[in-house]
């Protein structure tokens, strides 16, 4: 446990007792009354002893120590989703421990990024050895935010001294971007464009791989024997669809400048679109990699293959700490460097889904040159989807279409699901 701040102060009763004691001492000296001097001195001495005892006593040490345990559910949590924080303050079995616990006043500390700057609506349950506190959170921002430590106020048994101390370690709460459940399996959505461009065979009735039915599947592909065994609609899947890897490319320039710390709403929306797309491609059977632009890109040949929650978690967790580039020059250099790394590890027929800010110059040429007709798809998002910037977004989308991309500019007020549906429709 780290070193925590403490503050010891006299209460109003203690201050009154000190003042009264000093007055008695002064009066006794003037009137030459030794008993009055002794009485006043005893009052001052009692306050002094109380301050010394409170200064050397620690709530978190010794056999009568008080312990703090904190957790949140779910962990990690998700932006703008309900979360419950649980706090337990526990004492030992001794009478001194229970007496300490009964005199404690608790104040929880939480970052405004977790509480939206509002007071905590806490529910408290008490028992002789425990104080259990729970309160709801709905974090509005992605990132890692501190919860705690607990601020504890204790008054001595005579009410002379008040001690304020921090207890418990700070818990860092990881807040993920929201992942939207996209309604169409990407291997199905990209099927036509990929087949025409790279010569992948069309599905045949003899395919033996199966998956759950999703809206848009051909009813003729229902695998009735599997559906009868599992109690839900199952369809034959194209065996070759799982062999084509998928890359989701996210332009960190959409997150604003990393120096200012400002979080554009369109940037968080764009990140959710990219992450949701990556999770959808993974669920559809593709080996998937999630790549973000960087001046010195990490390895780009690492694909996630697990269709379970483990694979999903790896992708989503990698986005918790993302921030924007420091400026336009770094952003353009990052795009060029990242595209160069992607080109070096690019597989024939690989599906690419990119979420980009409006591009110009070197960055636009680099991204345009990555395209393989029919397999590269892009959504271009204007910063904060400002009407003045939508022209630049449409210009970028048009340039990418001329280079062979299937690209669209994100309209204002579109949801993640609507945007995904539009790019899937354009791919058909």
RACORBEL-V201354 format. One record per residue. N is the residue number from 1. RES is the residue in one letter. SS is DSSP state (alpha for helix, beta for strand, coil for the rest). Layout:
n = (N	N)
res = (RES	RES)
ss = (SS	SS)
This chain:
n = (1	2	3	4	5	6	7	8	9	10	11	12	13	14	15	16	17	18	19	20	21	22	23	24	25	26	27	28	29	30	31	32	33	34	35	36	37	38	39	40	41	42	43	44	45	46	47	48	49	50	51	52	53	54	55	56	57	58	59	60	61	62	63	64	65	66	67	68	69	70	71	72	73	74	75	76	77	78	79	80	81	82	83	84	85	86	87	88	89	90	91	92	93	94	95	96	97	98	99	100	101	102	103	104	105	106	107	108	109	110	111	112	113	114	115	116	117	118	119	120	121	122	123	124	125	126	127	128	129	130	131	132	133	134	135	136	137	138	139	140	141	142	143	144	145	146	147	148	149	150	151	152	153	154	155	156	157	158	159	160	161	162	163	164	165	166	167	168	169	170	171	172	173	174	175	176	177	178	179	180	181	182	183	184	185	186	187	188	189	190	191	192	193	194	195	196	197	198	199	200	201	202	203	204	205	206	207	208	209	210	211	212	213	214	215	216	217	218	219	220	221	222	223	224	225	226	227	228	229	230	231	232	233	234	235	236	237	238	239	240	241	242	243	244	245	246	247	248	249	250	251	252	253	254	255	256	257	258	259	260	261	262	263	264	265	266	267	268	269	270	271	272	273	274	275	276	277	278	279	280	281	282	283	284	285	286	287	288	289	290	291	292	293	294	295	296	297	298	299	300	301	302	303	304	305	306	307	308	309	310	311	312	313	314	315	316	317	318	319	320	321	322	323	324	325	326	327	328	329	330	331	332	333	334	335	336	337	338	339	340	341	342	343	344	345	346	347	348	349	350	351	352	353	354	355	356	357	358	359	360	361	362	363	364	365	366	367	368	369	370	371	372	373	374	375	376	377	378	379	380	381	382	383	384	385	386	387	388	389	390	391	392	393	394	395	396	397	398	399	400	401	402	403	404	405	406	407	408	409	410	411	412	413	414	415	416	417	418	419	420	421	422	423	424	425	426	427	428)
res = (X	X	X	X	X	X	X	X	X	X	X	X	X	X	X	X	X	X	X	X	X	X	X	X	X	X	X	X	X	X	X	X	X	X	X	X	X	X	X	X	X	X	X	X	X	X	X	X	X	X	X	X	X	X	X	X	X	X	X	X	X	X	X	X	X	X	X	X	X	X	X	X	X	X	X	X	X	X	X	X	X	X	X	X	X	X	X	X	X	X	X	X	X	X	X	X	X	X	X	X	X	X	X	X	X	X	X	X	X	X	X	X	X	X	X	X	X	X	X	X	X	X	X	X	X	X	X	X	X	X	X	X	X	X	X	X	X	X	X	X	X	X	X	X	X	X	X	X	X	X	X	X	X	X	X	X	X	X	X	X	X	X	X	X	X	X	X	X	X	X	X	X	X	X	X	X	X	X	X	X	X	X	X	X	X	X	X	X	X	X	X	X	X	X	X	X	X	X	X	X	X	X	X	X	X	X	X	X	X	X	X	X	X	X	X	X	X	X	X	X	X	X	X	X	X	X	X	X	X	X	X	X	X	X	X	X	X	X	X	X	X	X	X	X	X	X	X	X	X	X	X	X	X	X	X	X	X	X	X	X	X	X	X	X	X	X	X	X	X	X	X	X	X	X	X	X	X	X	X	X	X	X	X	X	X	X	X	X	X	X	X	X	X	X	X	X	X	X	X	X	X	X	X	X	X	X	X	X	X	X	X	X	X	X	X	X	X	X	X	X	X	X	X	X	X	X	X	X	X	X	X	X	X	X	X	X	X	X	X	X	X	X	X	X	X	X	X	X	X	X	X	X	X	X	X	X	X	X	X	X	X	X	X	X	X	X	X	X	X	X	X	X	X	X	X	X	X	X	X	X	X	X	X	X	X	X	X	X	X	X	X	X	X	X	X	X	X	X	X	X	X	X	X	X	X	X	X	X	X	X	X	X	X	X	X	X	X	X	X	X	X	X	X	X	X	X	X	X)
ss = (coil	coil	coil	coil	coil	beta	beta	beta	beta	beta	coil	alpha	alpha	alpha	alpha	alpha	alpha	alpha	alpha	alpha	alpha	alpha	alpha	alpha	alpha	alpha	alpha	alpha	alpha	alpha	alpha	coil	coil	alpha	alpha	alpha	alpha	alpha	alpha	alpha	alpha	alpha	alpha	alpha	alpha	alpha	alpha	alpha	alpha	alpha	alpha	alpha	alpha	alpha	alpha	alpha	coil	coil	coil	coil	coil	coil	coil	coil	coil	coil	beta	beta	beta	beta	beta	beta	beta	coil	coil	coil	beta	beta	coil	coil	coil	coil	beta	beta	beta	beta	beta	beta	beta	beta	coil	coil	coil	coil	alpha	alpha	alpha	alpha	alpha	alpha	alpha	alpha	coil	beta	beta	beta	beta	coil	coil	beta	coil	alpha	alpha	alpha	alpha	coil	coil	coil	coil	coil	coil	beta	beta	beta	beta	beta	coil	coil	coil	beta	beta	beta	beta	beta	beta	beta	beta	coil	coil	coil	coil	coil	beta	beta	beta	beta	beta	coil	coil	beta	beta	beta	beta	beta	beta	coil	coil	coil	coil	coil	beta	beta	beta	beta	beta	beta	beta	coil	coil	coil	beta	beta	beta	beta	beta	beta	coil	coil	coil	coil	coil	coil	coil	coil	coil	alpha	alpha	alpha	alpha	coil	alpha	alpha	alpha	alpha	alpha	alpha	alpha	alpha	coil	coil	coil	coil	coil	coil	coil	coil	coil	coil	coil	beta	beta	beta	coil	coil	coil	coil	coil	coil	alpha	alpha	alpha	beta	coil	alpha	alpha	alpha	alpha	alpha	alpha	alpha	coil	coil	coil	beta	beta	beta	coil	coil	alpha	alpha	alpha	alpha	alpha	coil	coil	beta	beta	beta	beta	beta	coil	alpha	alpha	alpha	alpha	coil	coil	coil	coil	coil	coil	coil	coil	coil	alpha	alpha	alpha	alpha	alpha	alpha	alpha	alpha	alpha	alpha	alpha	alpha	alpha	alpha	alpha	alpha	alpha	alpha	alpha	coil	coil	coil	coil	beta	beta	beta	beta	beta	coil	coil	coil	coil	coil	coil	coil	coil	coil	coil	coil	beta	coil	coil	coil	coil	alpha	alpha	alpha	alpha	alpha	alpha	alpha	alpha	alpha	coil	coil	coil	coil	coil	coil	coil	coil	coil	coil	alpha	alpha	alpha	alpha	alpha	alpha	alpha	alpha	alpha	alpha	alpha	alpha	alpha	alpha	alpha	alpha	alpha	coil	coil	coil	coil	coil	coil	beta	beta	beta	beta	beta	beta	beta	coil	coil	coil	alpha	alpha	alpha	alpha	alpha	alpha	alpha	alpha	coil	coil	coil	coil	coil	coil	coil	beta	beta	beta	beta	beta	beta	coil	alpha	alpha	alpha	coil	alpha	alpha	alpha	alpha	alpha	alpha	alpha	alpha	alpha	alpha	alpha	alpha	alpha	alpha	alpha	alpha	coil	coil	coil	beta	beta	beta	beta	coil	coil	coil	coil	coil	coil	alpha	alpha	alpha	alpha	alpha	alpha	alpha	alpha	alpha	alpha	alpha	alpha	coil)
